[in-house]
């Protein structure tokens, strides 16, 4: 079984596990996960914030919160930004707030905030600070 990606114009196999391999639009068109990453990256650059798409704060290790395993990703995990810095603070309603900073897709440092323990959604915004790469 295959599906047709309307962005890259390829017929691709439907995955058996870990998701089907595509996103579906309201009109029924399908876009492969690789093309979803291209669209999400472009939306981040165009809008300068993640309100145009959901981003998620994920980690490989729950035991070592500052061991470099945190990342900001899109839904199918095809667009990933390693977190450069993370801090935890309090929040008057959610109880906990995580702030993260990462190098975004456009040469700027991005800042994200996650509220509470019951979500992975991180609200991100481009800062005015350019990435200083050595």
C-alpha positions, 0 to 999 in steps of 0.5 A: 500500500502506498500514498501520494505526497502532494508536495514532493509528488512521490508515491511512498509506502504506508508505514506499518508502525510509528505512524502511517508516514503522512499527514492528511489535510481537510481536503484529503491530500496527503503530505509525507513526514519529510515534507511536513518538516519542510512546511513546518520549518518554512512556517517558523521562519515566516511567522517567527513563532510556533503559533502557526504549528505545534512544537513539542519539548521531548527528552531521552532521559527523565533522570538527567534533565540537563544532560543534552537530551532535550529537543524541540520537535515537530509532531512526526519528529522530522524537524528537531532542534537540540535544546541549548539551555533549559531552566525550570521555574514556578508558574501561578496556575500550572505550578511549573514552567520550563524555559528552553533556548535553541538554535532555530531554522533561521540563524536566530536563537529561539525561546520556548516555554512549556507550562505544567507537567501534563503536556509536551507542547512548547510555545516558541518564539524567535528572539532578536539574538543571532546565533554566534557559531564558532 
